[in-house]
Amino acid sequence: MSRWSVWSRGLEDKPRFLSNFVKEALDTGNPSVGSSPAERARQLGLQSDGSGGYIDPETGQKVAATVNGELVFYDNRGQGGGAVSDGSGGAELANAQPTWQDPATGMAITPPSRPESPEEQMAVPDPIPASAPAGYDSFMNQQRMRAYAQKNANNMQNNVDQAAATPHAAGTVQGINPIGPDGNVMGGSDIEGVQEGLGDNKELRDKSGILPKPGKTFQQMRQELQRSQGEQGPFTPQQDLQTRIDTRLSDKGGIQDQAEVSKKREQMLKPLQALANQEGTDPRVMHRLTSLGSRLYKDEIGGRKDKKLNQMNDEIIDGVIQNGDKVKEVFAPDPETGLPNVQAIAQHLEETKEFPDTPIEASKALWKSIPPEMRSNFGGQGKKGFDAFHDWVCRDGKCAMSGAWMHPDFINEDHQIPHSTTRNPGLSDEDRDYIKSTKNLWAIHKSLNQVMGEKEKGQTIDDITSEYGGDKRIEGLQDYLFSLNKEREEIHGNLPKMLEASLLDSDDDGKFLKEGVDMDGVDGAIEMGQHRQETIMQDIMDAFKSRFDPDDLIGNRKVPEESKAKKAKLQKAKKVIESIKGKGGIEPLFRALGIPTTFRADSQRGGSFTGMAPILRGVMGQIAGQPKEKQREIIKQWSEMLSASNKRAGSKWDEIHGDDTLAGLDKDGRLAKELEYKKEAARHVAQQAQEMGFLDMDSLEDGTDKKGLLELLNRDTLYEQNEESMINFQDDFDLRELLELLMGLMGDEGEQELTDTPF
């Protein structure tokens, strides 16, 4: 008897939960469930090859790889090859070797395809007859018993009219079998004692035939829902959604307790569970939402959005080239008026949505199921975060210009039609309102926005086609550069983690420098971390040269004419790689402690300025060596000062852009005026830092930082001194007194030289 013959999901009609069908999809007998493919491979003694594959150390052959979150083994037993998942016995099947004992030597060898001698024929094992699939006998017995039960039920129903009617219960009569008020034969829990006697025994329930069927499983209800919606085939959610959430909670959330991970995951998936349990939910929508959710976690890089490597990968480039003609046609201005065709642009934006009818409730369910830091990537330019997210879901997560997949880490809300167009008197009021509204925004990949800059869209498409179209690309280079975003984030995160491990402690109120750590200890830890960063960078550069520049075109001054274009692309790629190096100095320690360092000269962008590093070092100099209570007091003072300065700068920035300060200026004049305000904002921060003791100009060594601070802090004084004439200078100083001063500074030799000077 099959072990499943007495298995049951119970008699209650249970609600449908997303976690249930995710678990059902995962619970396929896979030995690696509960552990990652890498852990499973280690358990089997395999070694990683560094690219998702695993090698048998005894043979040196690649025997397995990670596919869709599961360990899959290669079937090396025949020329046809093949692959077998771990859950289907791949470990045993892939490693199995055909054995046959040579009757003459006793050695185990591969059996001959055609045994010839009597000894060889005797040594061939008897064939093993095929066995029925698991559960086959139980299934056939169930079908047979159901047929018998149905026949008996029909016979009993035919005998009801011949039965003697005697009182039995309210609304029923006693006969061969109890008859309910509706005239049907009663069964199951309606018959006293039957339910308790059968209990949860599925086999007996099936044999009885007339008893009520057990409650439907979520899978059964889901299939019925599919049939009602016209969906063909089983509905299978993204199997790795749950696993990816668990991994994120462990790696980024720092939750190590599995019970806590499961609890947190259930909380995150609760909105999607509610949607799945809602009557009438289209399974196709659920499938798409779980697919998007899975990819959100899979491709997440994290970190600051404005610090990404904005490199176009091959998918983006191909999409721009493929859709370029249509985009150029839609955005081409009217040849007579020079005005954009606003209605055509608006229509194009709607037509390129793959799923424009996605219910708002569906987008809300996924929105509530993703972490806040993911949500923060959506919106901007006046567009609310959820509105931007819903548009993104309607586009199935794709860039509006290229049609390529676009993770929220790289979303940029850009104006289709520049705001300056509204000043054209030829525009209709309707078109002007559209351009001013958030409907004029389209979500495109940040790399495209960077390439576009101030250029027209048609010119951008032509430039991309000219540089990357046809065979002008180095195969794999663009995808490689795009993939360095994860390397960059790892490098930038390494130093803060190392500093945290060596320098910091924590309590319920947060992190702080360990007791006794002074600036010498801080400098030593930073130096070690930077050395580690340089080692990683060198490894990346070596791998790049090995793969894309084995002939060292970059290093050769003279290259053949046909190789010059390739060399230029490689040089450009090298600069991109060099740009991923993490920040050194004191700033990573600020990040590890959670202390703000971002200076905002305007209300939209954050950054820094020349001279910020000495200020940060001055702040850390006051923190180091102090008790944790004093450290937090200093950190609070610095944070409040920087916040107030940024708020002041943002207010002034909005002020000059809201009045007529920039009106009538050309591009260069506008940039010059904005630069003036940015310098004033930076000077305010430096002055505040001086007053609070965070900046000591006398202790600074000569260099770029000191020069920049001097220009900020003494700009007015220096300007006045430069305007003074030599006459005023001579009026203020006696020439003889000045010479005597110089003699004292130059020593004896200088004194002799000046004495001989004829004045």
C-alpha positions in Angstrom: 0.0 0.0 0.0 1.2 3.5 -0.8 2.2 5.6 2.1 0.0 8.3 0.6 -3.2 6.1 0.9 -3.9 7.4 4.4 -2.8 10.9 3.9 -5.3 13.8 4.0 -5.4 17.6 4.1 -8.3 17.4 6.5 -12.0 18.0 6.0 -12.1 21.8 6.5 -12.2 24.1 3.5 -9.0 26.0 4.3 -8.2 29.5 3.0 -5.7 29.9 0.2 -2.3 31.4 1.2 0.6 32.4 -1.1 3.0 30.7 1.3 1.1 27.4 0.9 1.5 27.2 -2.9 5.1 28.5 -2.7 5.8 25.7 -0.2 3.9 23.1 -2.4 6.0 24.2 -5.4 9.2 23.9 -3.4 8.3 20.7 -1.6 9.2 18.3 -4.4 11.5 16.0 -2.5 14.5 18.2 -3.3 17.2 17.4 -0.7 18.5 20.9 -1.0 15.3 22.5 0.3 16.2 24.3 3.5 19.7 24.7 2.3 21.2 26.6 -0.6 22.6 24.8 -3.7 26.1 25.8 -2.5 25.6 24.2 0.9 24.2 21.1 -0.8 27.2 20.9 -3.1 29.6 21.2 -0.1 27.7 18.4 1.6 28.4 16.2 -1.4 32.0 17.1 -1.4 31.9 19.1 -4.6 34.0 22.2 -5.3 32.7 25.5 -6.8 34.3 26.6 -10.1 33.4 30.3 -9.3 30.6 30.6 -12.0 27.7 28.7 -10.5 29.1 25.2 -11.5 30.5 22.5 -9.2 33.5 20.1 -9.9 34.1 16.6 -8.7 37.6 16.9 -7.1 38.4 13.3 -7.9 37.8 13.6 -11.6 38.2 17.3 -12.2 35.0 17.2 -14.3 32.1 19.7 -13.9 29.2 17.5 -12.6 26.6 20.0 -11.4 25.4 23.6 -11.6 22.8 25.9 -10.0 19.7 26.3 -12.1 16.7 28.4 -10.9 17.8 28.1 -7.3 18.3 24.3 -7.4 21.3 22.1 -7.7 21.1 20.2 -11.1 23.5 17.4 -12.0 24.7 16.5 -15.5 24.0 12.9 -16.6 27.3 11.7 -18.0 26.3 8.1 -18.5 25.8 8.4 -22.2 26.6 10.4 -25.3 23.2 12.1 -25.1 24.0 13.8 -21.9 21.1 15.5 -20.0 20.5 17.0 -16.6 18.8 15.7 -13.5 17.7 17.8 -10.6 18.9 17.1 -7.1 15.3 16.4 -6.1 15.0 13.7 -8.7 18.0 11.8 -7.5 20.5 13.7 -9.5 23.4 13.2 -7.1 23.1 9.4 -7.3 22.2 9.3 -11.0 24.9 11.6 -12.2 27.6 9.9 -10.2 26.4 6.3 -10.9 28.8 4.3 -13.0 27.8 1.1 -14.9 29.6 -1.8 -13.3 30.1 -5.4 -14.6 32.5 -8.0 -13.3 34.7 -9.6 -15.9 34.3 -13.4 -15.2 37.9 -14.0 -16.2 39.7 -11.3 -14.2 37.1 -10.4 -11.5 37.6 -6.7 -12.3 34.7 -4.3 -12.5 34.5 -2.9 -16.1 32.0 -1.4 -18.4 29.8 -4.2 -19.6 30.3 -5.2 -23.3 27.4 -4.2 -25.6 27.2 -7.8 -26.8 28.4 -10.6 -24.4 29.9 -13.4 -26.4 31.3 -16.2 -24.2 29.0 -18.3 -22.0 30.8 -16.8 -18.9 30.1 -13.3 -20.1 26.4 -14.2 -20.8 26.1 -15.7 -17.3 27.6 -12.6 -15.7 24.9 -10.3 -17.2 22.3 -9.7 -14.4 18.7 -10.6 -15.0 16.6 -7.7 -16.2 14.6 -5.9 -13.6 11.0 -5.5 -14.6 9.6 -2.0 -14.7 7.7 -0.9 -11.7 4.6 1.2 -11.6 5.0 4.9 -10.7 4.7 5.8 -7.0 1.0 5.8 -5.9 -0.2 4.0 -9.1 -1.7 1.0 -7.2 -3.4 3.3 -4.7 -4.8 5.4 -7.4 -6.3 2.4 -9.3 -7.8 1.0 -6.1 -9.4 4.3 -5.3 -11.0 4.5 -8.7 -12.3 0.9 -8.4 -13.7 1.5 -5.0 -15.4 4.7 -6.2 -17.0 2.8 -9.0 -18.3 0.2 -6.6 -19.6 2.8 -4.2 -21.4 4.7 -6.9 -23.1 1.5 -8.0 -24.2 0.6 -4.4 -25.5 4.2 -3.9 -27.6 3.9 -7.0 -29.0 0.5 -5.8 -29.8 2.0 -2.4 -31.6 5.0 -4.0 -33.7 2.6 -6.1 -34.7 0.7 -2.9 -35.8 3.8 -1.0 -39.4 3.6 -2.3 -39.7 0.0 -1.0 -38.4 0.8 2.5 -40.8 1.0 5.5 -41.0 4.6 6.6 -40.6 5.1 10.3 -39.8 8.3 12.3 -36.0 8.9 12.6 -35.2 12.5 13.2 -36.7 16.0 12.7 -37.3 16.4 9.0 -36.1 12.9 8.1 -37.5 9.4 7.7 -36.0 6.0 8.6 -35.5 3.5 5.8 -32.7 1.5 4.4 -30.6 4.7 4.7 -31.5 8.0 6.3 -33.2 10.4 3.9 -32.7 14.2 4.3 -35.3 16.9 3.9 -34.2 17.4 0.3 -34.9 13.7 -0.5 -31.3 12.7 -0.9 -29.5 9.9 0.8 -27.7 11.3 3.9 -24.1 10.5 4.6 -20.8 11.6 6.2 -21.1 13.7 9.3 -25.0 13.6 9.1 -24.9 9.9 10.1 -24.3 9.7 13.9 -21.0 8.1 14.7 -19.7 7.7 11.1 -17.5 10.8 11.1 -15.8 9.8 14.4 -15.3 6.2 13.2 -13.7 7.1 9.9 -11.6 9.9 11.4 -8.9 11.1 8.9 -8.6 7.8 7.0 -8.7 8.7 3.4 -8.9 5.1 2.2 -12.0 4.4 4.1 -13.6 7.6 3.1 -13.0 6.8 -0.5 -14.4 3.2 -0.1 -17.6 4.6 1.5 -18.3 6.6 -1.7 -21.3 8.4 -0.2 -19.4 10.4 2.4 -18.6 14.0 1.7 -15.3 14.7 -0.1 -12.5 16.3 2.0 -11.9 20.1 1.8 -10.3 21.2 -1.5 -6.6 22.0 -1.4 -5.3 25.4 -2.6 -3.9 23.8 -5.6 -7.3 22.3 -6.6 -9.1 25.6 -6.1 -6.4 27.4 -8.0 -6.9 25.0 -11.0 -10.6 25.5 -10.9 -10.1 29.3 -10.9 -7.8 28.9 -13.9 -10.5 27.0 -15.8 -13.0 29.6 -15.0 -10.7 32.3 -16.3 -9.8 30.3 -19.5 -6.2 29.7 -18.3 -4.6 26.6 -19.7 -2.1 24.5 -17.8 -1.1 24.6 -14.1 -0.4 27.9 -12.3 3.1 27.8 -11.0 4.4 30.8 -9.0 8.0 31.8 -8.9 9.5 29.1 -6.8 12.4 31.1 -5.6 10.5 34.1 -4.3 10.4 32.7 -0.8 14.1 31.7 -0.9 15.2 35.1 -2.2 13.3 36.9 0.5 14.9 34.6 3.1 18.3 35.3 1.7 17.8 39.0 1.8 16.5 38.9 5.4 19.6 37.0 6.4 22.3 38.8 4.4 21.0 42.4 4.4 18.7 42.3 7.4 21.1 40.4 9.6 18.4 38.0 10.8 20.0 34.6 11.5 17.3 32.8 13.4 15.3 30.7 10.9 12.1 31.1 12.9 12.4 34.8 12.9 13.2 34.8 9.1 10.0 32.8 8.5 7.9 35.1 10.6 9.3 38.2 8.9 8.8 36.7 5.5 5.2 35.8 6.2 4.6 39.4 7.3 6.1 40.7 4.0 4.0 38.3 1.9 0.8 38.9 3.7 -0.6 41.5 1.2 0.1 39.0 -1.7 -1.5 36.2 0.3 -4.6 38.3 0.8 -4.8 39.0 -2.9 -4.3 35.3 -3.8 -7.1 34.4 -1.3 -9.5 37.0 -2.8 -12.3 35.5 -4.9 -12.0 36.3 -8.6 -8.2 37.0 -8.6 -6.8 36.3 -12.0 -4.0 33.6 -11.7 -2.2 35.3 -14.5 -1.9 38.5 -12.5 -0.7 36.6 -9.5 1.9 34.8 -11.6 3.2 38.1 -13.0 3.3 39.8 -9.6 5.3 36.9 -8.0 7.6 36.9 -11.1 8.3 40.6 -10.7 8.8 40.2 -7.0 11.3 37.4 -7.5 13.3 39.5 -10.0 13.2 42.5 -7.7 15.1 40.5 -5.1 17.3 38.7 -7.6 18.7 41.8 -9.4 18.8 44.1 -6.4 22.1 45.8 -5.9 21.2 48.3 -3.2 23.2 51.2 -2.0 22.8 54.8 -3.1 20.9 55.2 -6.4 23.1 58.2 -7.4 26.3 56.1 -7.1 25.6 53.4 -9.6 27.7 52.7 -12.7 25.3 54.0 -15.4 26.4 51.6 -18.1 24.1 50.4 -20.9 24.1 46.6 -21.2 23.4 44.8 -24.5 19.7 44.4 -23.8 19.3 48.2 -23.5 21.4 48.9 -26.5 19.5 46.4 -28.7 16.2 47.8 -27.5 17.1 51.4 -28.3 18.3 50.4 -31.8 15.3 48.2 -32.4 12.7 50.7 -31.2 14.7 53.8 -32.4 12.8 54.5 -35.6 9.4 54.5 -33.9 10.7 56.7 -31.0 12.2 59.2 -33.5 9.0 59.3 -35.5 6.9 60.0 -32.4 9.2 62.7 -30.9 9.9 64.4 -34.2 8.7 68.1 -34.1 6.3 69.5 -36.5 8.4 70.7 -39.6 6.4 73.9 -39.8 5.8 75.0 -36.2 8.7 73.1 -34.6 6.3 72.0 -31.8 6.1 68.5 -30.5 3.1 66.3 -31.3 2.0 66.0 -27.7 -1.0 63.8 -28.4 1.1 61.3 -30.4 3.7 61.2 -27.5 1.0 60.6 -24.9 -0.5 57.8 -27.0 2.8 56.2 -27.6 3.5 56.1 -23.8 0.2 54.3 -23.2 0.5 51.9 -26.2 4.0 50.6 -25.0 2.5 49.4 -21.7 2.4 45.6 -21.8 -0.3 45.3 -19.2 -2.2 48.6 -19.0 -5.2 47.0 -17.3 -3.3 45.8 -14.3 -5.7 46.3 -11.3 -4.5 49.0 -8.8 -5.2 46.4 -6.0 -2.7 44.0 -7.6 0.1 46.7 -7.7 -0.7 47.7 -4.1 -0.3 44.1 -2.9 3.2 43.9 -4.4 4.0 47.4 -3.3 3.3 46.5 0.3 5.2 43.3 0.1 8.6 44.9 -0.9 11.0 46.6 1.6 10.8 50.4 2.1 14.3 50.9 0.6 13.0 49.4 -2.7 9.9 51.6 -2.7 12.1 54.7 -2.3 13.6 54.2 -5.8 10.2 55.0 -7.3 8.9 58.5 -8.0 10.5 61.9 -8.4 10.0 65.0 -10.4 6.6 65.5 -8.6 5.4 61.9 -9.2 4.4 59.9 -6.2 6.2 56.7 -5.5 3.2 54.3 -5.8 2.0 56.0 -9.0 5.5 55.4 -10.6 5.5 51.9 -9.2 2.0 51.1 -10.8 3.3 52.4 -14.2 6.3 50.2 -13.8 4.2 47.1 -13.1 2.0 47.9 -16.1 5.2 47.9 -18.2 6.2 44.6 -16.6 9.3 46.3 -15.2 10.6 47.6 -18.5 12.2 50.8 -19.7 9.8 53.0 -21.6 12.4 53.9 -24.2 14.3 50.7 -24.8 11.8 48.0 -23.6 14.6 46.4 -21.7 14.3 45.1 -18.1 14.8 47.9 -15.6 15.4 47.3 -12.0 14.2 50.1 -9.6 17.9 50.7 -8.7 18.2 52.2 -12.2 14.9 54.0 -12.7 14.9 57.6 -13.8 11.7 59.6 -14.2 12.5 61.9 -17.1 10.4 64.5 -18.9 9.4 63.3 -22.4 8.9 66.9 -23.5 11.2 69.6 -21.8 9.4 72.0 -19.5 10.9 74.9 -21.4 8.6 74.0 -24.3 5.6 75.5 -22.3 6.9 79.0 -23.1 6.1 78.6 -26.8 3.0 80.6 -27.5 1.9 78.2 -30.2 1.0 75.5 -27.7 -2.6 74.8 -26.9 -3.7 75.0 -23.3 -4.3 71.3 -23.3 -0.8 70.4 -24.5 0.7 72.9 -22.1 -1.2 71.3 -19.1 0.1 67.9 -20.2 3.7 69.0 -20.4 3.5 70.5 -16.9 1.8 67.4 -15.4 3.4 64.1 -14.2 1.8 62.4 -17.3 4.7 63.9 -19.2 7.1 61.7 -17.2 8.4 58.4 -18.5 10.5 55.9 -16.6 13.7 55.2 -18.5 17.0 53.5 -17.6 19.4 55.8 -15.8 22.2 54.9 -18.2 20.0 56.2 -21.1 19.3 59.4 -19.3 23.0 60.0 -18.8 23.8 59.3 -22.4 21.0 61.6 -23.5 21.9 64.6 -21.4 20.7 67.7 -23.1 20.5 66.0 -26.5 17.3 65.4 -28.4 16.0 61.8 -28.3 16.6 61.3 -32.0 20.2 62.4 -31.7 20.7 60.1 -28.8 19.3 57.1 -30.7 21.6 57.9 -33.7 24.6 58.2 -31.4 24.0 54.9 -29.8 23.4 53.2 -33.1 26.6 54.7 -34.5 28.7 53.6 -31.6 27.2 50.2 -30.8 25.3 49.1 -33.9 26.2 46.2 -36.1 29.6 44.6 -35.2 31.0 47.7 -33.5 30.6 46.3 -30.0 33.2 44.2 -28.2 31.3 41.0 -27.5 30.2 40.8 -23.9 31.9 44.0 -22.8 28.8 46.1 -22.1 27.2 43.3 -20.1 30.4 42.9 -18.2 30.6 46.7 -17.3 27.0 46.7 -16.2 27.7 43.7 -14.0 30.4 45.6 -12.2 27.6 47.4 -10.2 27.5 44.5 -7.9 31.3 44.5 -7.6 31.2 48.2 -6.9 28.6 47.9 -4.2 30.7 45.1 -2.6 33.8 47.2 -2.7 32.1 50.2 -1.2 30.6 48.1 1.5 33.7 46.2 2.4 35.6 49.0 4.1 32.7 50.0 6.4 32.2 46.4 7.4 36.0 45.9 8.1 36.1 49.1 10.2 33.0 48.1 12.1 34.5 44.7 12.9 37.8 46.2 14.2 36.8 49.6 15.7 33.1 49.5 16.8 30.9 48.2 19.5 27.2 48.5 19.9 24.4 48.6 22.4 20.6 49.2 22.4 21.2 52.8 21.3 23.4 52.1 18.4 27.1 51.8 17.5 30.1 53.6 18.9 33.9 53.6 18.9 35.4 51.0 21.2 36.8 52.3 24.4 40.5 53.3 24.0 40.4 53.7 20.2 42.2 56.9 19.3 43.0 58.5 15.9 46.1 56.4 15.5 43.9 53.3 15.8 41.4 54.7 13.4 44.1 55.6 10.8 45.6 52.1 11.1 42.3 50.3 10.5 41.5 52.6 7.5 44.9 51.9 6.0 44.4 48.1 6.2 41.0 48.5 4.7 42.2 50.6 1.8 44.9 48.0 1.1 42.2 45.3 0.9 40.3 47.5 -1.6 43.3 48.0 -3.8 43.9 44.2 -3.9 40.3 43.6 -5.0 40.6 46.3 -7.6 43.7 44.8 -9.0 42.0 41.4 -9.3 39.1 43.0 -11.2 41.5 44.8 -13.6 43.5 41.6 -14.2 40.3 39.7 -15.0 39.2 42.5 -17.4 42.6 42.5 -19.3 42.7 38.7 -19.5 39.2 38.5 -21.0 39.0 41.5 -23.2 42.6 42.7 -23.8 44.9 39.7 -24.0 47.0 41.4 -26.6 47.5 44.4 -24.3 46.2 47.0 -26.8 45.8 49.5 -23.9 49.5 49.2 -23.0 50.8 49.5 -26.5 51.3 53.0 -27.9 51.4 51.8 -31.5 48.6 49.5 -32.7 47.5 48.5 -36.1 44.9 50.8 -37.7 42.2 48.2 -37.6 42.7 47.9 -33.8 42.5 51.5 -32.9 38.7 51.6 -32.5 38.9 48.5 -30.2 41.7 50.1 -28.2 39.6 53.3 -27.7 36.6 51.2 -26.4 38.9 49.3 -24.0 40.5 52.5 -22.7 37.0 53.8 -22.0 36.1 50.6 -20.3 39.2 50.8 -18.1 38.2 54.2 -16.9 34.8 52.8 -15.9 36.5 50.1 -13.9 38.8 52.5 -12.2 35.8 54.6 -11.1 34.4 51.8 -9.0 37.1 52.1 -6.4 35.6 52.7 -3.0 36.1 55.9 -1.1 39.0 56.0 1.2 39.7 58.4 4.1 37.5 58.8 7.1 34.1 58.8 5.3 33.6 55.0 5.4 33.9 55.0 9.2 31.1 57.7 9.3 28.9 55.3 7.2 29.7 52.5 9.6 28.6 54.6 12.6 25.6 55.9 10.7 26.8 59.6 10.9 25.6 61.8 8.0 28.3 63.2 5.6 26.2 64.4 2.6 26.4 68.1 1.8 23.5 69.4 -0.2 24.2 72.6 -2.1 20.8 72.4 -3.6 17.4 70.9 -2.9 17.8 68.0 -5.3 21.3 66.5 -5.2 23.8 65.6 -2.5 27.5 65.5 -2.7 30.6 67.0 -1.2 33.1 69.9 -1.7 36.8 70.4 -1.7 37.7 70.7 2.0 35.0 68.4 3.4 37.5 65.6 4.3 39.4 67.7 6.8 36.1 68.7 8.5 35.1 65.1 8.8 38.5 64.2 10.2 38.1 67.0 12.7 34.7 65.6 13.8 36.2 62.1 14.2 39.2 63.6 16.1 36.8 64.8 18.7 34.9 61.5 18.9 37.9 59.2 19.2 39.0 58.4 22.7 35.7 59.7 24.3 33.2 57.6 26.3 30.2 56.5 24.3 27.9 59.1 25.9 30.2 61.9 24.9 30.6 60.4 21.4 26.9 60.5 20.8 26.7 64.1 22.1 29.3 65.2 19.5 27.6 63.1 16.7 24.3 64.8 17.5 25.9 68.3 17.3 27.5 67.6 14.0 24.3 66.0 12.5 22.1 68.9 13.6 24.6 71.4 12.2 24.8 69.6 8.8 21.1 69.2 8.6 20.4 72.9 9.3 23.0 73.9 6.7 21.6 71.6 4.1 18.1 72.9 4.8 19.3 76.5 4.5 21.1 75.8 1.2 18.0 74.0 -0.3 15.8 76.9 0.6 18.0 79.4 -1.1 18.3 77.1 -4.1 14.6 76.9 -4.5 14.4 80.7 -4.0 16.7 81.5 -6.9 14.9 79.1 -9.2 11.5 80.3 -8.1 11.9 84.0 -8.8 13.4 85.9 -11.7 17.1 85.5 -10.6 17.9 83.2 -13.5 15.5 84.7 -16.0 17.1 85.9 -19.2 20.4 84.1 -18.6 21.8 81.7 -21.1 23.0 78.2 -20.2 26.5 79.4 -19.2 25.2 82.3 -17.2 22.7 80.1 -15.4 25.4 77.6 -14.5 27.7 80.4 -13.2 25.0 81.8 -11.0 24.2 78.3 -9.6 27.9 77.7 -8.9 28.1 81.0 -7.0 25.2 79.8 -4.7 26.8 76.4 -4.2 30.1 78.0 -3.1 28.2 80.2 -0.7 26.5 77.1 0.8 29.8 75.3 1.2 31.4 78.3 2.8 28.5 78.3 5.4 29.3 74.7 6.3 33.0 75.4 6.7 32.3 78.5 8.9 30.0 76.5 11.1 32.6 73.7 11.4 35.2 76.3 12.5 32.9 77.8 15.1 32.1 74.3 16.6 35.8 73.3 16.7 35.6 70.7 13.9 37.9 72.5 11.6 41.4 73.8 12.6 43.0 75.6 9.6 46.4 75.9 11.4 46.7 72.1 11.7 46.1 71.4 8.0 48.9 70.5 5.7 49.3 72.3 2.4 47.3 70.7 -0.4 44.1 70.7 -2.4 41.8 70.6 0.7 43.5 73.5 2.4 43.6 75.6 -0.7 39.9 74.9 -1.3 39.0 75.9 2.2 41.1 79.0 2.1 39.3 80.1 -1.1 35.9 79.4 0.6 36.6 81.1 3.9 38.7 84.1 2.7 37.1 84.7 -0.6 35.9 88.3 0.2 39.2 89.2 1.8 41.3 87.9 -1.1 39.1 89.7 -3.5 39.6 93.0 -1.7 43.3 92.5 -1.5 43.6 91.7 -5.3 41.8 95.0 -6.0 44.1 97.1 -4.0 46.6 99.2 -5.9 50.4 99.3 -5.3 50.0 102.9 -4.2 47.7 101.9 -1.4 50.1 99.1 -0.6 53.0 101.5 -0.3 50.9 103.9 1.8 50.2 101.2 4.3 53.8 99.8 4.6 57.1 101.6 4.8 59.5 100.0 2.2 62.4 100.0 4.6 60.3 98.2 7.3 59.3 95.6 4.8 62.9 95.0 3.8 63.9 94.6 7.4 61.1 92.1 7.9 62.3 90.1 4.9 65.9 90.2 6.1 64.8 88.6 9.4 63.0 85.9 7.6 65.9 85.0 5.3 68.7 84.9 7.8 72.3 86.1 7.6 72.7 85.4 3.9 69.5 87.2 3.1 70.5 90.2 5.3 73.8 90.6 3.4 72.0 90.5 0.0 69.4 93.0 1.0 72.0 95.3 2.5 73.8 95.4 -0.8 70.6 96.4 -2.6 70.7 100.0 -3.7 67.5 101.6 -2.2 
